[in-house]
Amino acid sequence: MPRWLKEDAPENDVVVSSRMRLARNLADTPFPAKIKDPQDIEKVHDAAKNSLLRSSEFSYRRLSDLDELEIKALTERHIISSELAKNNKYGGLIKSVDESISVMILEEDHFRLQSLVSGFAPSKAYSNIDHLDKMLSDDVRYAFDDQFGFLTSCPTNVGTGLRASVMMHLPGLTASKGIRRISSLITKVGMTVRGAFGEGSAASGSFYQISNQVTLGVSEQDIINRLTKTAGTVMEYERNTRKGMYKNLGILLEDKIFRAIGVLKNARRMGYMEAQKLISDVALGVALGIVEGQQSSELYAVMMDSRPAIIAGESAGMNAQQRDIKRADMMRQVFSK
């Protein structure tokens, strides 16, 4: 279970987590796409290490020192991006013990600062990342323009450099085909809907990210306020849709949910996509009061812990069938209580 995931997190019947990411670059240093001089590469790494490793809360690793399985697991835990995982020759990572705070080094920008908190808590997530940003900026000079704000490799991040998002479980809107309508509505206020692993990823098990598209010409507080309002509206739609589904389907919905529990309790092999879908069904049952004895946070945790690289642990030689067997064992332990 991710150590940052809490049982009593706010609005966790719909919201899994809130995340803030800040893009930052050093002044007078080539951006990652152009960086070639080994001294410049070390300058970026040293800037982060010298600022943050004064605290015993943080640890540092070069991605080149990690094996493929470790890198995949970090991606599945949302600690690093798929882009850094693919281009990890010069990259590095600084993270807190519970992985709620992290810094990707030499991804698309010199630094990608991240804060992850459980449930619906955008302001708390921003407070954490703002503190980290101040720790770093006390020792380094950022690439900053008085007119445009923070300068970044991608023009869409120029300005605040802030990407604010919430991970939401939306089985009601998925089943009712309401995601497209919601996506159209929130685009008008500068927000977007993405899959669970961000831009370009597909939704899995009815889990989606809602995040801001605009970083220039708005303040950090504007972004947080807009995300809070938008996510609140989506939560209301989702809860109303769930209630409508139960009212219309009744025992048919109950049957679907308890069949999911039956498979999770008894299967001997289970692929990740199947597990994700079944857990999503049970989480819907928990939220509607159909299923007792389970908590949303526990279901989110087992969903994350059963991802391919995470479930393999240190067993680099584990094949897909062995992972499916181990995943089924995990499900039986959780759902047979």
N, C-alpha and C positions, 0 to 999 in steps of 0.2 A: 504494500500500500504506500503510495507517495506520502512522505512525511508532512507535506504541506496541506494535504486533504483532510478537512475537519468534518466531524459528524454533525455538528450543530451549525453549519455554515448557512448564512442567510439565503433564502429562496432556492435551496438546493433541490427542490422538487423539479425545477426547470433548469437552473444554472449550475453547471459543474464548476466553473472557475472563471476568474477575472484576470486578465493579463495586460501588462503595460510593457511596451518596448520603446526604447529611445535609440535613435541612430546618431552617433557622434564620430567626428573625425578630428585628428590632430591638424593644427595649422602648419603650413610649410612642410608638409610630408605628402608624397604622392598617395592618392587613394588606392585601395587594394587592387583595382583593375590595372593600375599602372606601376605598382610598386615592384621593384626588381632588386634594388641594392640591399644586400643582407643587413647592412647597418640600419637602414630604414625599417626593415622588418623587426629587428631586435628592439629598435626604438619604440615601436608600437607595443610590443609585448612588455617591455620594461616599464613603460608608462602605466600600464594597468597593474602590473605586479607591485611596483613601488607604492602605488596609491592604496591598493586594496588588501594586500597581504600583510599589512601591519596588524590587521585583525585576524585572530585565530579562527574566526567564523568562516573564512574563505580558504579554498584550496585551488591550486592551479595545475593544469595539465596541457601539454602540447598534444594536439590531435594526432600528430605523426607518431606519438608514442603509444597510441591506443590501437587495438586490433579492430577489425571490421565489425565484429559482434558488439563490442563496447560502443562504437560510434552509432550503430543502428539502434541500440538500446537508448542512448541519449536522445536520438531523434524521436523515438517512440514515446519518450517521457516528456517531449516538448521542451527539452533543455537546450538543444541546438536545432538549427533549421536544416532542412534537406539540402539547401545550397551549401552550407558549411560542411555537411557530411560528405558531399560529392567533391568539394574542393578543399581538402583538409591538409594540403602539403605544408602551408605556412600557418594554419589556424591554431588557435588556442582557446581555452575555456577556464574561466574563474567562476566558481559557484559556492554557495553557502552549503552548510551541512545538510539542511533539509531540502536543498535545491529550489527553494522559493525565490532566490535571488541569483542571477547569473549574468555573466558578461561573455559574449562571443567575441573573439579577437580575430580580425582580418576575415570577416565574412564579406558581405557586400560593402560594408563600411569598416573603418578601423575598429570601432566598438559597437556592439549591439547590446545594450543594457536591458535586462528583463526582470520583471517581478510577476510572480504567480501567486494568487491567493485563492482559497476555496470559496465557492459560492459567489453570490452577487455583491461584490465589494470593490467597485472601480476606484473609489476615492482612496481606500486603503492601499490598493495596488499602486496607485500613483504616488502616494506618500512614500512608500518603500523605494520606488525607483527614483524619486526626486532626491531622497537622501543619498542614494548610491551615486547619482549624477554629481551631487555636490562634493562627495568624497573624491571623485575623480577630477573634477574641474578645479579643485583647490591646488592641484599639482601640475596640471597640463593646460595648454592654451588650445581651445577648440577652433576649428575652422568655422568662422562666423562672419556674416555680412549684416551691416546695420539695416539694409533694406529687405533682404530675403530671409534673414535668420540663420539657423544652423545649416551648413552646406553638406550635402550628402551625395553619394554616388548616383542614386536614382532621383530624378527630379520630383517624383511623387512624394518624397520624404522631406524635401526642403521646407524650412520654416521651423516648426517645433521639433520635427524629427520623431514625433510621437505616434505610435500605432497602439490604439487602445482597443481591446476586444473582450468579449465574453464568450465562453463555450456554453452552448445551450442544447438541451435535450428536447427535441420538438417532434415527438411521434404523432401527436394529434395533427399538426399542420402538415406533416409529411403524408400521412394517410389521406387527408382531405384535399391534397394537392394545393394547399395554401401557401407553400413556400415561395412559389413563383410570384404570387400576389404580394406577399410580404416583402420580397426582394425588390419588387418594383416600387413599392411605397417608400422603403427606407433609402433607396438610391436617391430619391428626391431631396433628402436631407443630408446627403454626403456620407451615407453609410453603405455597407455592402455585406452580403451573406456569402460565406465561403465554407468549404469542407473542413473537417476536423483538423487537418494538417495545413490549413492556410491556403494561400493563393495557388490555384491550379489543382487543388486536391478535391476529391469527391467526398460527398457526405457518406458516412458509414454509421449504420445503426441509429439513424435520425439525429446524429450529433452534428452541430453546425457552429461556426464562428461568426459573430456579428462584430464588425470593426469599422473604424472610420476610413474614409478615402481621402479626405482633405487634411493637409497638414500646414498649408501656407495661407496666411491671412486670417488665421484663427489662433486663439490662445489655447494653452493646455487645458484650462478650466472649461473653455467652450467645448472642446472635444469630449471631455469627461461628462459634462452636462448633457450633451447631445447623445452620447452613448447610453447614459443612464436613462434618459427619457425614452429613447428608441427601444432599448432592451425591456424596459418596463411595459411598453405597449405590446411587444411581442409576447412577453410572459402572460399578459392578460388574454391575448388572442389564443395562445396555446392552452391555457387552463380552461377557457370557455369551450374550446374545440374538444378537449378531452371529455368534459362533462357532457357535451352534446353527443359524442360518440357512445359513451356509456348509456345515455338515455335511449339512444336509437338502437344500439346493438344488444345491450343487456347481457344475457347469458352467452351470446356468441363471442363477445369480447372477453368475458370471464373464461370461457373455454379456451380461447387462444392463449391467454395469459397462463392458465394452469397447465396447458399442454407444454408451454415453454419451460415451466418449472419441471415438469415431468422429464423432458429431454435433458435438461441440465443436471437433474438428479441421477440419471441412469446411463447416459451415453458413455461409451468407452473410448471413442475417438471424436474429436470436435475441432473443426477448422476455426480460424479466428473470426472470419466474417460471419459464420453461423453463430458463434458465441456472442458476438456483438449484437446481432439482431435479437437473439433470445433474451439477452440481458436487458436490452431496450424494452422488450415487451414486459418483462417483470418489473422494471423501473416504472413503467406506466401503471402497472397494477398497484405498486406501492403508493404512488402519488394519488391514485383514486381511492385508496383505502380497501382495495380488493384483496391485496396480499398483506399479511401481517407477519411480524417477526424479522423483517428485513428493513434496512435503511438505505436511502438513496446513496449516501456516501460509500457504503459498503459495496454497492453494485458498481458505482463508478470506479472504485478501487480495483475490483476483480476484472473489470473491463480493461483497465490499463495494465494490470499485472499479467494479463494473458496475451499481450501482444507478442509476436514471434520472437524478436531478439531478447525481450525482457524475460519471457518464459524459458528461453534456452539458458539464461544465466551465464555461467562460465563454460557451458558445454558447447564449444564451437563446432564440434562434430555432429551435433544433434540434427537429424534430418526432419523433414516436414511431418512424416508419420509419427516419429517419436515426440515431436512438439504437440501434435494433435492428441496423443495419448496422455501426455503430461497435463495438457489443458483440460481434458475431460476429468482427470483425477482432481484437479483444482476445483472444477465446477461441482463435482459431487461433494467435496468437503464443505464448500460454502453453502450449497442449497439443500443439503441433507441434515442440517442442524435441527 
